[in-house]
Amino acid sequence: MPIDFELSPGSQISQKHYHAVAEAQMRPISRKYDLAEHHLPTEWVDYWWAEGRKGPQDKAIFDNDGFVTVCLQAEELCWGDAGLYLRMPTPALGGSAVSAAGTKEQKEKFMSPFREEGGHPIWGAMAITEPQAGSDSAAIETTADWDETTQEWVLNGTKIFCTAGEGASTVDGGFVVVWATIDKSAGRGGIKSFVVMANTPGMELIGCEKKLGIRASDTATLRLDNCRVPAGHLLGSSEVRKKNPKKTGDKGFKGAMATFDASRPIVAAMATGIGRAALDFVKEELSRQGIEIRYDAPPRELTAIERDVIEMEAELRAARLLTWRAAWMMNKGKPNNLEASMAKAKSGLAVTKITQKAVQILGPIGHSKKLLVEKWMRDAKINDIYEGTQQINQLIVARRILDYSSALLR
Amino acid sequence: MIDFEPSEEQALIIETVRQFSENEIRPQCRVTDEAGKPDPAVLSAAHELGLVANALPEAFGGGGERSAMTGALIAEELGWGDMATALAILSPGLIGLPVADHGTQQIQNDVLPSLLGAQFAPGSLAIVEPRFDFDVFHPQLTAKRDGDEFVLDGVKCQVPWLEGTRHCLVIAAEEGHLAGFVVPTDAAGSTAEPERNLGLNGLPTVEFALSGVRVPASARLTASDDEIRALIDRGRIAVAAAALGGARAAFEASRDYAKERETFGQPIATRQAIAFKLADMAIEIDGARLLIWEAADAMDRGQDATRLTRLAADQTARITLEVADGAVQVFGGHGYIREYLPELHLRNLTGLASYETLALV
């Protein structure tokens, strides 16, 4: 196959379908749940559980672009509302962790409830960040101790910034994947991930953060106080590798970090969805005022606004294509650590700038809560922070292109 | 179906041109820039590869395989070696491709056989005009019909003028519409004044002034205004791709230098200030390349690529300049002296925004 930029029929169906969902189900309640922070968006959650999760009912959907199609879904739904997207009842990042590191049995056990018909909405989440450890995830202090008598792992510590953490920790059937160390002296090699089912005794929801944006998303603080989970809830091996000091058991940690290679393109796609929402709106508003962007005008004749819009559009498109490339590499089974970080770094920053520029271009109406532009600016900013900040992704890209280890470039 | 991997055929072309660029073009890069003209031996060797001939019509002995995507892939690899030499190698396409598409039989017979001969023969195009508010779609150079002839009046600049150029394709406004005319380089009423430019020094150019120059009606391309616009877009994509190659060369040079150069006992690449700059360069280069490919893909599908070309060309002009400037900065004082290449990349990539060409791919 040669280089090809045409989406498969399944991707086009998916794109159209989720765009319609975004318009009909998300946009009308977008402001409502931005204002009613921490309230469960029941219309949306119930819709997704009953209808949304079935996806487009068209056989041609199977002729798609794999992970690129998944990115398209994320882009369209975040064009609708990124906060609501993050509140969807799905396994989310917890699911990514189980898929990446779990056994066949574990995948079946933890993931199948999300596919069952009927019942009530449930959530999955991943808890990594701690008050003292964010980007430096190897420095986490939550511990997991093996209790030989009961054959259980005992978790202790505090997790913050856990997206979907309220739903995942308090609604039966859901789960939180918790990162903890089983041997602090082993550094990264001791870090493992554990599936903690919702309402497991010892896991307590402390509360949700009040945030700049994505206010419909429940960003939880969880306390683990002698929280016991069965042996079978450890994802991957319990072996601590530290024989070779140069390779301090990086495999388990690297396995966990590999989750990011799959999730970063999705986050990058979510970002481009928000950026596109702002850009689409700017162009529509200009059009209502009789201003059409002249793509064929000489540079000296373009107005400042036209220049801004063309640059925003090019930036957004570059981010989107980098994202598709990283996702396409997953289809091909190619390692995409570098490309996933490139996509995430580019998208996070591009949409931060694009949405800020949109507010500025639109002036008073950009600033007003009558419209959603100011909200998109607030929602966009998180994309340059979570799933690896801009700087962490620059660090990953830099190490790759320089062929430097994390010890050499930190 | 979305795919970012070149086909086997495309991969072979990339590899062939990359090797040629590395072995033949790059070693001559500095000499070419200082001499103000490319090494004839390099042009001959490139001619034997048949990069331009492959896109010219089969009826005249060409390969008949026209693809904006393939052209972009070739241009990037050539540009990686040296942008000026890349444009010199591709110059036969400046006139050959528009003439192949829209030339009268007589003009095709005049122009194409020489471009497809045993020896390299350069091409020339007069499109840019020497003023700050130059608008490629509305030239001030005019063409007026007079019986069986056209009369051309006006001034063009940055006209590639390699040794041995016989014809120049002149873009004019004819009753307010774009039109192209094939003009002999020694036409009565024309003067060609050699220019000196900031960058792309290895590509000799002239200011081409036409005063009452008469050409036969058959010298006019049959292309409509829209068709010439489409050719201009193809040129923009090719120039963008060549520029991207130049930026890639600048990035690679600064990356390698940063790993060797030490401050305070460690390579400067181990400092985040440098490492992050290099990371940003790598990200922007890849992003721009995908924009170029997307526009080229649209062209090869026969879709209107005006908007995608604008996005790709503007983004490339912006980021390649940033990359080249960054490369000089990473080299520090060494980036400023002509012993190293970053200053050459910076000069080449600063003028890009004003550099218009026709077709090329």
Interface residues (C-beta under 8 A of the other chain):
Chain A: M1 P2 I3 D4 F5 E6 L7 S8 S11 D65 V68 Y295 D296 P298 P299 R300 E301 I310 E311 E313 A314 E315 R317 A318 A319 L321 L322 W324 R325 W328 M329 K332 E339 M342 A345 K346 Q391 Q394 L395 V397 A398 I401 L402 Y404 L408 L409
Chain B: M1 I2 D3 F4 E5 P6 S7 E9 Q10 M69 F132 D133 F134 D135 V136 F137 R229 R255 A258 K259 A269 T270 Q272 A275 F276 L278 A279 D280 A282 I283 E284 D286 G287 A288 L290 L291 W293 E294 D297 A298 R301 T306 R307 R310 L311 A312 D314 Q315 R318 A353
